[in-house]
Amino acid sequence: MKDPYKLLGVERGADDKAIQKAYRKLAKLHHPDLNPDKPEAEATFKDISAAYTLLSDPEKRGRFDRGEIDAEGTEQGAARNFYRDFGDRPGSGKYQSGPAFGDEDLESLLRNAFGRRPRGGFAMRGADMHYTLSVDFVDAAKGTVKRLTLPDGATLDVTIPAGLKDGQVLRLKGKGQASPSGGAAGDALIEISVMPHPFFRRDGNDVIIDLPVTVQEAVMGAKIRVPTIEGPVTLTIQPRSNSGTRMRLKGRGIAGGHQFVDLRVVIPTAAEPELEAFLATWQPQHPVDPRSAMEVP
Amino acid sequence: MMKLEAIVTRFPDLEIVELTAWIEQGWIRLESDTPAAWVFDGIDVARIELIYDLRRRLGVQEDTVPMVLSLLDQVYELRATLKAVTGALEHQPAEVRAAVVAALAGADAS
């Protein structure tokens, strides 16, 4: 075995911290399970681990420094199977990260594995083209097809998947520039900007709306038509519903999300002498201080 | 096949409590939910050694381990898929293999 100091790349006088730091840096690079394609990683990892085992033990390090033992004496004993030794099983078995691949994934995988790598003799791929496209809030929520007119007059039908978010980029394979040398055409990359809606807002797949209600509706309760992205629905407001009350329209959001309705009580702005006269003399049966939690003197 | 008690004896400083926490966080996936029935086969042991290396030797923080494992699982899954594809190709007639190689080389050249 080589000089452990040289293996870890540290000075002979290095302190424990420097040695640990050097070891961790190398171990992160050379751990066999992190390098399934590099058979030599196992030997490297064992060497640096053995060097670290020796140098991190003050007694062994002292004996080594005094020449009493050589580096061989500390070779790691127990044989072990690395995770990568289980070959395909980590990927295909119970530690699979997600659902199995569809045909499309496989195609793009192979394309990425071989297709893009510029190797000798390959035809040059055409350039990717970048476009931007504005989509209405409701169109983005429900999904739609938009026609994009390209600078050269050609058109491109862009399928907007339901629930698309502002700033997302769609890639249309082969819709970019043609290859100059008979290779694959580039892709069209379309950045979507979703226009804000006058009253719908979005939080993930949930749609949120502020719903103004009159004083009568808030106090007496009411059935109110409320817009959703799929068209209006009837919502029952319970009597004595306050501003800020949030109601949920289940499944009326985007792709299984919900719509939330936040009530906002609107008081009349025009003169209402009868209401004012009533309030001037009104003695509530249950007086409340709405600011009690604020502890204002 | 090994039991929990046998696993921890393989490590100088791994307690059952910590290993149990790894399992409960889903880092190691076992057939049973009840600790008494836990058995570990070769791949589980190798995965425990990997997590042990990440935590103890490489100094990976606990909250970073799931990210590392997730990335590794994806790498191994892609490798397995690629291996399955190349394996399937090996059993194809020579002209099919040549066509695939040509298709990969020229991408959409046709």
Interface residues (C-beta under 8 A of the other chain):
Chain A: Q20 Y23 R24 A27 K28 H31 D33 L34 P36 S49 Y52 A78 R80 N81 F82 Y83 R84 D85 F86 D88 R89 P90 G91 S92 G93 K94 Y95 Q96 S97 G98 F101 L106 L109 L110 R111 A113 F114 G115 R116 R119 G121 F122 A123 R125 G174 S179 G182 G183 A184 A185
Chain B: R10 R29 G42 I43 V45 A46 R47 E49 L50 D53 R57 L58 G59 S70 L72 D73 Q74 V75 Y76 E77 L78 R79 A80 T81 L82 K83 A84 V85 L104 A105 G106 A107 D108 A109
